[in-house]
Amino acid sequence: MPNQRRAAYSMSGTGLIFIGGGFILAAISSLFPSQGLSLLGLVITAVGIVLFFMEWSAFTPSERRFSAYGAGLYIIALIASVLVGASLFTVNYTSHSLFHSGSPLAAPLQAVGDGFTGILLYLSFLLFPYAFARREEKTMLLVGFVGGFIVAVVLNPIAIGGSLYNITNISGLVRLVTDIVSLIFGVSYLVIGNNVRIRR
């Protein structure tokens, strides 16, 4: 049993390292646009998730609970994002059909929808490895979440409002801060994953 647990935590630690690498590649591909890097990041992240869950049965109840919360919130965020997109399409389509112009409700709806899905997404990133993290590592995750919260609730709505007046500099700032947040989460996952492999 001890050998099985060591193997399980070694595998989960490797999975977290892969996911962290995916975060970092996503940030790099955003800063320096590259479809190849973006695709590689998705593949690495998918492999990391598979590795992480391979020995799910060996996790403690707390580790299972937080990981399940994180995975569940991520799925909910994806579904919410699709629903927001569909709502925006419906509102704009209806407005164009009736009034031949875009709906004034589109921007507020997008700001609220993106803010909600953003909070869920960053919260999922925080919770997923939380039970595996030490105090310093939890602090890193919390810093990433706070940064993501600011992006979702403050910067992104400002950027949406600015786009109505052709103010594009704000969008660049949002993208930069989002990339920094991705790097923070990426480094956090790398550190947590490496420490999990060593200490287990």
C-alpha positions as CSV (number, residue, x, y, z in Angstrom):
1,M,0.0,0.0,0.0
2,P,2.7,2.6,0.8
3,N,4.4,1.9,-2.5
4,Q,1.1,2.4,-4.3
5,R,0.5,5.7,-2.5
6,R,4.0,6.9,-3.4
7,A,3.4,6.0,-7.1
8,A,0.0,7.7,-7.0
9,Y,1.4,10.9,-5.6
10,S,4.3,10.8,-8.0
11,M,1.9,10.5,-10.8
12,S,-0.4,13.3,-9.5
13,G,2.6,15.5,-9.0
14,T,3.7,14.9,-12.6
15,G,0.2,15.8,-13.7
16,L,0.2,19.1,-11.8
17,I,3.6,19.9,-13.4
18,F,2.2,19.2,-16.9
19,I,-0.9,21.4,-16.1
20,G,1.4,24.2,-14.9
21,G,3.4,23.9,-18.1
22,G,0.1,24.3,-20.0
23,F,-0.6,27.5,-18.1
24,I,2.8,28.9,-19.0
25,L,2.5,28.0,-22.6
26,A,-0.9,29.6,-22.8
27,A,0.6,32.8,-21.5
28,I,3.6,32.7,-23.8
29,S,1.4,32.0,-26.9
30,S,-0.8,35.0,-25.9
31,L,2.2,37.3,-25.5
32,F,3.8,36.0,-28.7
33,P,0.9,34.7,-30.8
34,S,1.6,31.1,-31.9
35,Q,-1.0,28.5,-32.8
36,G,1.6,25.8,-32.4
37,L,2.4,26.8,-28.8
38,S,-1.3,27.2,-28.0
39,L,-2.1,23.7,-29.3
40,L,0.9,22.2,-27.5
41,G,-0.3,23.9,-24.2
42,L,-3.7,22.3,-24.6
43,V,-2.2,18.8,-25.3
44,I,0.2,19.1,-22.3
45,T,-2.7,20.2,-20.0
46,A,-4.9,17.3,-21.2
47,V,-2.1,14.9,-20.5
48,G,-1.5,16.4,-17.1
49,I,-5.2,16.1,-16.1
50,V,-5.2,12.4,-17.2
51,L,-2.0,11.7,-15.1
52,F,-3.4,13.6,-12.1
53,F,-6.6,11.5,-12.0
54,M,-5.0,8.1,-12.7
55,E,-4.6,7.3,-9.1
56,W,-7.6,9.1,-7.7
57,S,-8.4,6.3,-5.3
58,A,-5.2,6.9,-3.4
59,F,-6.0,10.5,-2.6
60,T,-7.2,11.6,0.9
61,P,-10.8,12.7,1.3
62,S,-9.7,16.4,1.4
63,E,-7.6,16.0,-1.8
64,R,-10.5,14.4,-3.6
65,R,-13.0,17.0,-2.4
66,F,-10.9,20.0,-3.5
67,S,-9.9,18.5,-6.8
68,A,-13.5,17.6,-7.5
69,Y,-14.6,21.1,-6.6
70,G,-12.0,22.5,-9.0
71,A,-12.9,20.2,-11.9
72,G,-16.6,20.8,-11.3
73,L,-16.3,24.5,-11.3
74,Y,-14.2,24.4,-14.5
75,I,-16.9,22.5,-16.3
76,I,-19.6,24.8,-15.0
77,A,-17.6,27.8,-16.2
78,L,-17.3,26.3,-19.7
79,I,-21.1,25.7,-19.8
80,A,-21.8,29.2,-18.5
81,S,-19.5,30.7,-21.1
82,V,-21.4,28.9,-23.9
83,L,-24.7,30.1,-22.5
84,V,-23.4,33.7,-22.3
85,G,-22.3,33.5,-25.9
86,A,-25.7,32.1,-27.0
87,S,-27.5,34.8,-25.0
88,L,-25.4,37.6,-26.6
89,F,-26.1,36.1,-30.1
90,T,-29.8,36.0,-29.4
91,V,-30.0,39.5,-28.0
92,N,-28.1,41.0,-30.9
93,Y,-29.9,39.0,-33.5
94,T,-33.3,40.1,-32.1
95,S,-32.2,43.7,-31.9
96,H,-30.9,43.7,-35.5
97,S,-34.1,42.1,-36.7
98,L,-36.4,44.6,-34.9
99,F,-34.4,47.8,-34.8
100,H,-31.6,47.2,-37.4
101,S,-28.9,48.0,-34.8
102,G,-27.1,46.3,-31.9
103,S,-28.8,45.9,-28.6
104,P,-27.7,48.3,-25.8
105,L,-28.1,45.3,-23.4
106,A,-25.3,43.4,-25.2
107,A,-22.4,45.1,-23.4
108,P,-23.8,44.9,-19.9
109,L,-24.8,41.3,-20.5
110,Q,-21.3,40.4,-21.7
111,A,-19.7,42.2,-18.8
112,V,-21.8,40.4,-16.2
113,G,-21.5,37.0,-18.0
114,D,-17.8,37.2,-18.5
115,G,-17.3,38.4,-14.9
116,F,-19.3,35.4,-13.6
117,T,-17.6,32.8,-15.8
118,G,-14.2,34.4,-15.0
119,I,-14.7,34.1,-11.3
120,L,-15.7,30.5,-11.6
121,L,-12.8,29.7,-13.9
122,Y,-10.1,31.3,-11.6
123,L,-11.8,29.7,-8.5
124,S,-11.5,26.3,-10.2
125,F,-7.7,27.0,-10.8
126,L,-7.4,27.9,-7.1
127,L,-9.2,24.8,-5.7
128,F,-7.9,22.1,-7.9
129,P,-4.5,21.6,-6.3
130,Y,-5.3,23.4,-3.0
131,A,-5.4,20.4,-0.7
132,F,-1.9,19.4,-2.0
133,A,-0.4,22.8,-1.4
134,R,1.7,24.0,1.5
135,R,1.1,27.4,3.1
136,E,3.4,29.3,0.8
137,E,2.0,27.5,-2.2
138,K,-1.5,28.3,-1.1
139,T,-0.5,31.9,-1.0
140,M,0.7,31.8,-4.6
141,L,-2.6,30.3,-5.6
142,L,-4.5,33.0,-3.7
143,V,-2.4,35.7,-5.5
144,G,-3.3,34.2,-8.8
145,F,-7.0,34.1,-7.9
146,V,-7.0,37.7,-6.7
147,G,-5.4,38.7,-10.0
148,G,-7.9,36.8,-11.9
149,F,-10.8,38.2,-9.9
150,I,-9.6,41.7,-10.7
151,V,-9.4,40.8,-14.4
152,A,-12.9,39.3,-14.4
153,V,-14.7,41.9,-12.2
154,V,-12.8,45.2,-12.9
155,L,-10.6,45.2,-15.9
156,N,-12.7,43.1,-18.3
157,P,-15.9,45.2,-17.8
158,I,-13.8,48.4,-18.3
159,A,-12.4,46.9,-21.5
160,I,-15.9,46.0,-22.8
161,G,-17.1,49.6,-22.0
162,G,-14.0,51.0,-23.7
163,S,-14.7,49.0,-26.9
164,L,-17.9,51.0,-27.3
165,Y,-15.8,54.2,-27.7
166,N,-13.0,52.5,-29.7
167,I,-10.6,52.6,-26.8
168,T,-8.3,49.7,-27.5
169,N,-5.4,50.3,-25.0
170,I,-7.5,48.8,-22.2
171,S,-7.9,45.5,-24.0
172,G,-4.1,45.2,-24.3
173,L,-3.8,45.8,-20.5
174,V,-6.5,43.2,-19.8
175,R,-4.6,40.7,-22.0
176,L,-1.3,41.5,-20.3
177,V,-2.7,41.1,-16.7
178,T,-4.5,37.8,-17.8
179,D,-1.2,36.5,-19.1
180,I,0.6,37.4,-15.8
181,V,-2.2,35.6,-13.9
182,S,-1.7,32.5,-16.1
183,L,2.1,32.6,-15.4
184,I,1.4,32.8,-11.6
185,F,-0.9,29.8,-11.7
186,G,1.6,28.0,-14.0
187,V,4.5,28.5,-11.6
188,S,2.2,27.6,-8.6
189,Y,1.2,24.3,-10.2
190,L,4.8,23.5,-11.1
191,V,6.0,24.1,-7.6
192,I,3.1,22.2,-6.0
193,G,3.5,19.3,-8.4
194,N,7.3,19.1,-7.8
195,N,6.9,19.2,-4.0
196,V,4.1,16.6,-4.1
197,R,6.4,14.2,-6.0
198,I,9.3,14.8,-3.6
199,R,7.5,14.8,-0.2
200,R,5.1,11.9,-0.9
